[in-house]
Amino acid sequence: MNVGSGPATRKGLHPAFHREEWTEVRLDIEPRVAPDIVGTMVSMPQIKDGTFDAVWSSHNIEHLHAFEVPLAMAEFRRVLRPDGFALITCPDIASIAKLVVDGRLEDVAYVSPAGPITALDMLFGHSASVAAGQSHMAHNTGFTLQRLADKLVAAGFREVRAMRGGSYDLWVLALVTTMDLAKICLTGTPQAGLLEEPREKVPRARTA
């Protein structure tokens, strides 16, 4: 399931899901992008427990309000099968904070497909999109590796592995049980490092 998918484009999917054995199911709150399911990640009653092998969430959990984050994480866990996993990426508040401290709030940090991105965009949402009337593009919360891992473990994921990306972003692999399926999918992708022992100290749920 591609959460907050936006329009149907291959670029919207992580390379881990480009193999032909994967079938993408798109969920988005915006009907105009014609998702398979119109709805919010905070509550997905139209989806049965244990429906999906994977949840892909790219730069959308930062649009939630803080109180909605545990609800969304719990929904991610609920809709996954026992051997499933969630792959999540979002802005890294800790890295962005360094730009702010260095006085680079409005300097271009990197260029994305949507255009130049500043620390201000990463903190509060893409300014040009919000100015164009896309208020749902505003950011309402933020994550460090620790905070995101904490929320996922609290939602019932057995293990969380995390790493920082190259564009002021976080990458997290959250496992329901085993890593077998995630290993098949992520091997050979830029996020294959998530399969290694975590470099960052993040919490792991205890196992019996």
BELBEL-V351562 format. One record per helix or strand. SS is the DSSP state (H for helix, E for strand). FROM is the first residue (numbers start at 1). TO is the last residue. Records with the same first field share a line. If there is no record, write none. Layout:
SS->FROM-TO + FROM-TO
//
This chain:
E->2-3 + 26-28 + 37-38 + 40-40 + 43-43 + 52-58 + 80-92 + 108-112 + 115-118 + 125-125 + 138-138 + 143-143 + 159-164 + 169-175
H->10-12 + 15-17 + 31-33 + 61-63 + 66-79 + 93-101 + 119-124 + 127-131 + 135-137 + 145-154 + 180-186 + 192-195
//
